[in-house]
Amino acid sequence: MRRDVFQAIADPTRRAILSLLALHAMTPNAVAEHFDSSRQAISKHIKILTECQLVSQKQTGREIHYHFNPETMKEVDIWMEQFRKQWNSRFSQLDEILKNQNNK
């Protein structure tokens, strides 16, 4: 089964892992230290993130470092844009209503 970006970010642990990796590359052990889950559970989450190309791995000597791939998140941003436009429009309408209420 091919997972997509939306399935990957649906899990709060995977979102937390992405937040960590967005700051800097980390080894799986370094990532696991931030969670109460087992190292194996974190590895499964990292595997899913890798399958969805949200993270990439780079071997440096004996260690593997995982890096956040922000380009893949563009799919989410494009999808969210339709909602952003609606929200902005509704907030503008609310601002007008509140402004009119204050002028009365």
Protein Blocks (a to p, Z undefined) as FASTA:
>chain_A
ZZdfklmmmpmklmmmmmmmmmpccdfklmmmmpcbdfklmmmmmmmmmmnopaccddeh
jbccddddfklmmmmmmmmmmmmmmmmmmmmmmmmmmmmmmmZZ
